[in-house]
Amino acid sequence: MARREDGRDWAYRVDPYGFERPEDFDYASYEAFFSRYLVVLTRRAIKWSKLLKGNNSIQKSLKVKRYIRKGIPNEHRALVWMIVSGAQTNMEQNPGYYHRLLEGEKNAKLLEAIKTDINRTFPDNVKFRTTADPCLQHALYNVLVAYGHHNKAVGYCQGMNFIAGYLILITKNEEESFWLLDALIGRILPDYYSPAMLGLKTDQEVLGELVKMKVPAVAELMERHGVMWTLVVSRWFICLFIDILPVETVLRIWDCLFYEGSKIIFRVALTLIKQNQAFILEATNFPDICDKFKQITKGTFVTECHSFMQKIFTDPGSLSMATINKLRETCREKLLSQG
């Protein structure tokens, strides 16, 4: 279906989060999927309203875990993320802290680095354009500046701008976005954004080991052609699938990430690789492999977020935190010994 040329053209070309749809966007298959997904969303919204019953608290339980895996309706998403990640508690225990960070002394070098990246953040999102009112660039700048002064060991590094940008789009609140960013960088993603990025490098190696265990033919192909995992998956980890997978799918992944932790990233990565094993194995050289890894993050399989999320909990099989931690230990030691 071509782009709508009637009065609704603009509404169709921009998604509910402000992202412009690409020229080759497949409206027909998306609408077919979304009409089915809308039924799921409506059903989930009723269940969530009953669960929350006007309360601002959720106790961790198997029921809550199940609900989160089936998706948090957008109207409850910010609240649920805040509660289950511990960000809400931290914000309540530190009243006024965010604003004090913005009013305090600033590191000029940090401000410069952030300013440089602000204009490069989501150029395809109408809400981040300087012509937008309000323009979300201002909120993004504040959140990143505050975080850089809060966590001086990390400061600012590329990738954080996209994550903070998504948080602002969902919470529509600077302070909440700041505390959610703190939950992600400080607790959920161990050492991903520090200058040495040891945690990030470690987890890419861990994925390599998991692929050896669960999709050995792909691991063998990578080894044979000398393709390092970091070349094909680093953006999956750094940007938590932003600009890699469709927005709705990313948000569903983040629902689980805030509740279940970094294990979810491995589940998503393994599912993408396992589902597309035959396609990846068609590659005959280095650039071919890199291209296949770009291709597997597109298409119906990843757009249909509800069935995709069901797959990430079945396809990779069992994946315990104990296994991941053990692999992290060996991979980290190996990286440190290599200097």
VOTI-950727 format. One record per residue (C-alpha): residue in one letter; y, x, z. Coordinates in nm, 4 decimals. Layout:
N
NODE  aa         v         u         w
NODE   A         Y         X         Z
...
//
This chain:
339
NODE  aa         v         u         w
NODE   M    0.0000    0.0000    0.0000
NODE   A    0.3339    0.1480   -0.0979
NODE   R    0.6228    0.1687    0.1381
NODE   R    0.7629   -0.1744    0.2164
NODE   E    1.0699   -0.2415    0.0085
NODE   D    1.1688   -0.5618    0.1850
NODE   G    1.3997   -0.5936    0.4859
NODE   R    1.1249   -0.4629    0.7135
NODE   D    1.1054   -0.1300    0.5307
NODE   W    1.2822    0.0669    0.8047
NODE   A    1.0727   -0.0820    1.0853
NODE   Y    0.7577    0.0157    0.8985
NODE   R    0.8717    0.3669    0.8209
NODE   V    0.9476    0.4457    1.1855
NODE   D    0.6758    0.4025    1.4485
NODE   P    0.7433    0.2437    1.7913
NODE   Y    0.8140    0.5887    1.9410
NODE   G    1.0793    0.6806    1.6848
NODE   F    0.8679    0.9048    1.4582
NODE   E    0.9195    0.8637    1.0844
NODE   R    0.5962    0.8016    0.8999
NODE   P    0.5155    1.0521    0.6244
NODE   E    0.5559    0.9622    0.2569
NODE   D    0.1785    0.9443    0.2095
NODE   F    0.1187    0.7242    0.5168
NODE   D   -0.1705    0.4840    0.4582
NODE   Y   -0.0145    0.1562    0.5724
NODE   A   -0.3095   -0.0600    0.4634
NODE   S   -0.5776    0.1128    0.6710
NODE   Y   -0.3366    0.1570    0.9640
NODE   E   -0.2549   -0.2147    0.9696
NODE   A   -0.6242   -0.3010    0.9492
NODE   F   -0.6904   -0.0751    1.2493
NODE   F   -0.3859   -0.1902    1.4460
NODE   S   -0.4615   -0.5606    1.4132
NODE   R   -0.7996   -0.4879    1.5790
NODE   Y   -0.6472   -0.2531    1.8360
NODE   L   -0.3848   -0.5111    1.9334
NODE   V   -0.6627   -0.7372    2.0622
NODE   V   -0.7880   -0.4479    2.2814
NODE   L   -0.4344   -0.3722    2.4056
NODE   T   -0.3733   -0.7343    2.5015
NODE   R   -0.7010   -0.7510    2.6936
NODE   R   -0.6301   -0.4173    2.8695
NODE   A   -0.2749   -0.5245    2.9609
NODE   I   -0.4072   -0.8330    3.1455
NODE   K   -0.6634   -0.6214    3.3349
NODE   W   -0.4029   -0.3591    3.4284
NODE   S   -0.1556   -0.6209    3.5512
NODE   K   -0.4267   -0.7567    3.7824
NODE   L   -0.5153   -0.4057    3.9016
NODE   L   -0.1547   -0.3125    3.9798
NODE   K   -0.0529   -0.6586    4.1149
NODE   G    0.3069   -0.5437    4.1475
NODE   N    0.1988   -0.2437    4.3572
NODE   N    0.3143    0.1072    4.2867
NODE   S   -0.0044    0.2619    4.4131
NODE   I   -0.3510    0.3248    4.2724
NODE   Q   -0.6454    0.4635    4.4628
NODE   K   -0.8704    0.6959    4.2623
NODE   S   -1.1992    0.5186    4.1942
NODE   L   -1.4659    0.4795    3.9267
NODE   K   -1.2992    0.1540    3.8213
NODE   V   -0.9595    0.3239    3.7769
NODE   K   -1.1245    0.6110    3.5863
NODE   R   -1.2922    0.3590    3.3559
NODE   Y   -0.9647    0.1707    3.3046
NODE   I   -0.7792    0.4928    3.2215
NODE   R   -1.0438    0.6010    2.9711
NODE   K   -0.9979    0.2658    2.7962
NODE   G   -0.6228    0.3275    2.7732
NODE   I   -0.3135    0.2553    2.9808
NODE   P   -0.0863   -0.0105    2.8272
NODE   N    0.2494    0.1393    2.7350
NODE   E    0.4425   -0.0783    2.9824
NODE   H    0.2412    0.0764    3.2712
NODE   R    0.1905    0.4255    3.1278
NODE   A    0.4807    0.6092    3.2951
NODE   L    0.4021    0.4614    3.6381
NODE   V    0.0285    0.5353    3.6168
NODE   W    0.0875    0.8928    3.4932
NODE   M    0.3301    0.9492    3.7812
NODE   I    0.0845    0.8200    4.0427
NODE   V   -0.2429    0.9750    3.9281
NODE   S   -0.0925    1.3184    3.8526
NODE   G    0.0689    1.3514    4.1955
NODE   A    0.4159    1.3645    4.0346
NODE   Q    0.5291    1.0486    4.2164
NODE   T    0.4429    1.1961    4.5576
NODE   N    0.6221    1.5217    4.4758
NODE   M    0.9311    1.3368    4.3558
NODE   E    0.9422    1.1218    4.6709
NODE   Q    0.8958    1.4256    4.8944
NODE   N    1.1817    1.6124    4.7231
NODE   P    1.4671    1.3628    4.6843
NODE   G    1.7647    1.4995    4.4892
NODE   Y    1.5830    1.8250    4.4040
NODE   Y    1.5975    1.7706    4.0277
NODE   H    1.9740    1.7112    4.0327
NODE   R    2.0317    2.0117    4.2578
NODE   L    1.8531    2.2302    4.0014
NODE   L    2.0887    2.1062    3.7318
NODE   E    2.3950    2.1689    3.9487
NODE   G    2.2876    2.5174    4.0642
NODE   E    2.3497    2.8562    3.9073
NODE   K    2.1970    2.9079    3.5657
NODE   N    2.0216    3.1915    3.3863
NODE   A    2.2160    3.2429    3.0601
NODE   K    1.9173    3.3911    2.8747
NODE   L    1.7026    3.0892    2.9622
NODE   L    1.9728    2.8450    2.8462
NODE   E    2.0011    3.0284    2.5155
NODE   A    1.6248    3.0136    2.4525
NODE   I    1.6183    2.6389    2.5269
NODE   K    1.9266    2.5644    2.3127
NODE   T    1.7667    2.7429    2.0162
NODE   D    1.4585    2.5191    2.0328
NODE   I    1.6268    2.1846    2.1004
NODE   N    1.7227    2.1225    1.7366
NODE   R    1.3717    2.2151    1.6228
NODE   T    1.2129    1.9572    1.8506
NODE   F    1.0862    1.6519    1.6622
NODE   P    1.3141    1.6622    1.3570
NODE   D    1.1088    1.3631    1.2334
NODE   N    1.2006    1.1497    1.5363
NODE   V    1.5101    0.9331    1.5030
NODE   K    1.5679    0.9289    1.8817
NODE   F    1.6129    1.3075    1.8911
NODE   R    1.8730    1.3173    1.6147
NODE   T    2.2313    1.3995    1.7063
NODE   T    2.3332    1.0705    1.5402
NODE   A    2.1143    0.8691    1.7827
NODE   D    2.2742    0.6827    2.0728
NODE   P    2.1631    0.7911    2.3233
NODE   C    2.0454    1.1185    2.1705
NODE   L    1.7382    1.2354    2.3633
NODE   Q    1.8228    1.6014    2.2982
NODE   H    2.0516    1.5912    2.6022
NODE   A    1.7759    1.4632    2.8342
NODE   L    1.5317    1.7182    2.6879
NODE   Y    1.7765    2.0037    2.7495
NODE   N    1.8256    1.8968    3.1134
NODE   V    1.4526    1.8655    3.1847
NODE   L    1.3764    2.2086    3.0360
NODE   V    1.6705    2.3777    3.2109
NODE   A    1.5723    2.2258    3.5465
NODE   Y    1.2083    2.3248    3.4994
NODE   G    1.2939    2.6810    3.3962
NODE   H    1.4892    2.7271    3.7183
NODE   H    1.2259    2.5503    3.9283
NODE   N    0.9366    2.7627    3.7985
NODE   K    1.0889    3.1045    3.7378
NODE   A    0.7489    3.2647    3.6696
NODE   V    0.7224    3.0476    3.3591
NODE   G    1.0875    2.9923    3.2711
NODE   Y    1.0679    2.8494    2.9217
NODE   C    0.8255    2.9025    2.6388
NODE   Q    0.7770    2.7341    2.3025
NODE   G    0.5550    2.4293    2.3203
NODE   M    0.7096    2.3082    2.6450
NODE   N    0.9871    2.1403    2.4422
NODE   F    0.7358    1.9153    2.2634
NODE   I    0.5559    1.8246    2.5847
NODE   A    0.8801    1.7434    2.7673
NODE   G    0.9941    1.5453    2.4611
NODE   Y    0.6841    1.3231    2.4724
NODE   L    0.7283    1.2711    2.8460
NODE   I    1.0888    1.1569    2.7904
NODE   L    0.9814    0.9152    2.5155
NODE   I    0.7301    0.7533    2.7523
NODE   T    0.9135    0.7580    3.0875
NODE   K    1.2684    0.7156    2.9489
NODE   N    1.3624    0.8983    3.2695
NODE   E    1.4666    1.2641    3.3104
NODE   E    1.3584    1.3085    3.6712
NODE   E    1.0132    1.1556    3.6156
NODE   S    0.9675    1.3719    3.3040
NODE   F    1.0540    1.6796    3.5099
NODE   W    0.7932    1.6015    3.7761
NODE   L    0.5266    1.5187    3.5146
NODE   L    0.6013    1.8476    3.3379
NODE   D    0.5548    2.0176    3.6747
NODE   A    0.2187    1.8423    3.7208
NODE   L    0.1016    1.9602    3.3783
NODE   I    0.2276    2.3175    3.3865
NODE   G    0.1908    2.3802    3.7577
NODE   R   -0.1454    2.2184    3.8247
NODE   I   -0.3325    2.0687    3.5292
NODE   L   -0.3003    2.3555    3.2789
NODE   P   -0.3739    2.6755    3.4670
NODE   D   -0.1461    2.9561    3.3452
NODE   Y   -0.0918    2.8277    2.9895
NODE   Y    0.2797    2.8964    2.9718
NODE   S    0.3299    3.2119    3.1772
NODE   P    0.4570    3.5117    2.9755
NODE   A    0.1055    3.6606    2.9413
NODE   M   -0.0457    3.3153    2.8664
NODE   L   -0.3708    3.4304    3.0259
NODE   G   -0.4873    3.0767    3.1036
NODE   L   -0.4298    2.9677    2.7461
NODE   K   -0.6134    3.2688    2.5997
NODE   T   -0.8951    3.2162    2.8482
NODE   D   -0.9413    2.8486    2.7579
NODE   Q   -0.9524    2.9279    2.3854
NODE   E   -1.2361    3.1722    2.4582
NODE   V   -1.4031    2.9098    2.6782
NODE   L   -1.3943    2.6676    2.3860
NODE   G   -1.5608    2.9364    2.1720
NODE   E   -1.8409    2.9678    2.4293
NODE   L   -1.8817    2.5885    2.4495
NODE   V   -1.9071    2.5675    2.0688
NODE   K   -2.1808    2.8343    2.0823
NODE   M   -2.3697    2.6096    2.3244
NODE   K   -2.3052    2.2726    2.1598
NODE   V   -2.2328    2.3374    1.7891
NODE   P   -2.3959    2.6792    1.7290
NODE   A   -2.3798    2.6635    1.3466
NODE   V   -1.9964    2.6457    1.3573
NODE   A   -1.9791    2.9307    1.6109
NODE   E   -2.2000    3.1389    1.3810
NODE   L   -1.9755    3.0621    1.0794
NODE   M   -1.6638    3.1685    1.2732
NODE   E   -1.8303    3.4916    1.3790
NODE   R   -1.9618    3.5703    1.0326
NODE   H   -1.6146    3.5446    0.8796
NODE   G   -1.4354    3.7077    1.1722
NODE   V   -1.2179    3.4045    1.2510
NODE   M   -1.0798    3.4163    1.6047
NODE   W   -1.0580    3.0823    1.7828
NODE   T   -0.6910    3.1361    1.8640
NODE   L   -0.6093    3.1156    1.4904
NODE   V   -0.7427    2.7642    1.4516
NODE   V   -0.6975    2.5975    1.7911
NODE   S   -0.4025    2.7609    1.9704
NODE   R   -0.1682    2.4702    1.8849
NODE   W   -0.4243    2.2191    2.0107
NODE   F   -0.3931    2.3801    2.3543
NODE   I   -0.0231    2.4786    2.3581
NODE   C    0.1045    2.1411    2.2342
NODE   L   -0.1749    1.9287    2.3841
NODE   F   -0.2425    1.7837    2.0371
NODE   I    0.1219    1.6838    1.9701
NODE   D    0.1920    1.6995    1.5947
NODE   I   -0.1819    1.7621    1.5475
NODE   L   -0.3221    1.4129    1.6133
NODE   P   -0.1524    1.0715    1.5716
NODE   V    0.0914    0.9731    1.8504
NODE   E   -0.1172    0.6853    1.9875
NODE   T   -0.4251    0.9102    2.0037
NODE   V   -0.2305    1.1856    2.1825
NODE   L   -0.1094    0.9368    2.4428
NODE   R   -0.4640    0.8124    2.5034
NODE   I   -0.5761    1.1751    2.5510
NODE   W   -0.2896    1.2330    2.7962
NODE   D   -0.3891    0.9210    2.9958
NODE   C   -0.7173    1.0986    3.0746
NODE   L   -0.5589    1.4435    3.1058
NODE   F   -0.3339    1.3307    3.3927
NODE   Y   -0.6288    1.1698    3.5733
NODE   E   -0.9235    1.3986    3.4945
NODE   G   -0.7556    1.7328    3.4270
NODE   S   -0.7874    2.0030    3.1619
NODE   K   -1.1565    1.9311    3.0930
NODE   I   -1.0343    1.6565    2.8557
NODE   I   -0.8879    1.9145    2.6147
NODE   F   -1.2363    2.0651    2.5684
NODE   R   -1.3895    1.7207    2.5166
NODE   V   -1.1378    1.6415    2.2402
NODE   A   -1.1774    1.9828    2.0725
NODE   L   -1.5582    1.9669    2.0827
NODE   T   -1.5604    1.6124    1.9431
NODE   L   -1.3366    1.7120    1.6506
NODE   I   -1.5631    2.0078    1.5725
NODE   K   -1.8951    1.8271    1.6253
NODE   Q   -1.7982    1.5183    1.4222
NODE   N   -1.6851    1.7375    1.1336
NODE   Q   -1.9591    2.0007    1.1554
NODE   A   -2.0957    1.9431    0.8026
NODE   F   -1.7434    1.9546    0.6552
NODE   I   -1.6525    2.2777    0.8409
NODE   L   -1.9793    2.4412    0.7327
NODE   E   -1.8817    2.3940    0.3669
NODE   A   -1.6236    2.6706    0.4174
NODE   T   -1.7092    2.9939    0.2387
NODE   N   -1.4271    3.2251    0.3477
NODE   F   -1.1595    3.2930    0.6094
NODE   P   -0.8692    3.0838    0.4627
NODE   D   -1.1147    2.8063    0.3834
NODE   I   -1.2194    2.7811    0.7510
NODE   C   -0.8536    2.7674    0.8631
NODE   D   -0.7877    2.4908    0.6101
NODE   K   -1.0904    2.2884    0.7251
NODE   F   -0.9615    2.2996    1.0833
NODE   K   -0.6291    2.1535    0.9631
NODE   Q   -0.8110    1.8771    0.7756
NODE   I   -1.0309    1.7623    1.0654
NODE   T   -0.7279    1.6434    1.2639
NODE   K   -0.6368    1.3860    0.9965
NODE   G   -0.7871    1.0609    0.8744
NODE   T   -0.9399    0.7398    1.0065
NODE   F   -1.1583    0.9029    1.2719
NODE   V   -0.8565    1.0304    1.4695
NODE   T   -0.6248    0.7372    1.3898
NODE   E   -0.8625    0.4827    1.5406
NODE   C   -0.7789    0.6009    1.8905
NODE   H   -0.9968    0.3534    2.0798
NODE   S   -1.3248    0.4526    1.9136
NODE   F   -1.2135    0.8173    1.9121
NODE   M   -1.1715    0.8107    2.2907
NODE   Q   -1.5160    0.6554    2.3340
NODE   K   -1.6578    0.9406    2.1249
NODE   I   -1.5022    1.2192    2.3348
NODE   F   -1.7037    1.0996    2.6336
NODE   T   -2.0341    1.0780    2.4455
NODE   D   -2.0300    1.3316    2.1593
NODE   P   -1.9975    1.6598    2.3523
NODE   G   -2.2664    1.5569    2.6027
NODE   S   -2.2376    1.6604    2.9665
NODE   L   -1.9488    1.8910    3.0479
NODE   S   -1.9024    1.9655    3.4138
NODE   M   -1.6006    2.1286    3.5721
NODE   A   -1.8430    2.3780    3.7290
NODE   T   -1.9522    2.4921    3.3799
NODE   I   -1.5910    2.5255    3.2646
NODE   N   -1.4878    2.7187    3.5754
NODE   K   -1.7816    2.9574    3.5403
NODE   L   -1.6937    3.0195    3.1738
NODE   R   -1.3274    3.0623    3.2665
NODE   E   -1.4219    3.3312    3.5145
NODE   T   -1.6255    3.5358    3.2647
NODE   C   -1.3764    3.4887    2.9784
NODE   R   -1.0797    3.5816    3.1986
NODE   E   -1.2558    3.8989    3.3191
NODE   K   -1.3396    3.9907    2.9605
NODE   L   -0.9762    3.9431    2.8498
NODE   L   -0.8429    4.1466    3.1438
NODE   S   -1.0857    4.4307    3.0740
NODE   Q   -0.9611    4.4404    2.7137
NODE   G   -0.6072    4.4831    2.8502
//
